[in-house]
Amino acid sequence: MIYGIGTDICDIRRIRATFERQGERFAQKVLSEGEFAVWTKRTERLPERGLRFLATRFSAKEAFSKAIGLGMRMPMSWQLCEIANLPSGKPTIKLHGELKNWFDAQGLQAHITVSDETDYAASFCVVEKM
């Protein structure tokens, strides 16, 4: 049974402007430890690639927060929600701490997809009640 659906479209130019103002601190706020490591490698190789990674993660977490109906309030937080990729490349959600405990207690399962194009990153999330 579908518990919730969330979608988000993020203007990459807005992410760029915020990053230019706040620098690495912005990435540390939005990304989990694992995501931050990936972001660092991508940014070192090609800064634009790192920026797109940051935008897709921002968008995916917004979509997930909408699908679970909490928005960005506890137990939902930026760092407790991690968007990773399976070996196939398929995006997946890994939860940590209080958010994982809450999510598991509700008997939920999430599916996420992310995409980016020249100026936008978009995400769609479906959460099921098992």
Buried (B, 14 or more C-beta within 10 A) or exposed (E): EEBBEBBBEBEBEEBBEBBEEEEEEBBBEBBBEEBBEBBBEBBEEEEEBBBBBBBBBBBBBBBBBBBBEBEEEEBBBBBBBBBBEEEEEEBEBBBBEEBBEBBEEEEBBBBBBBEBEEEBBBBBBBBBEE
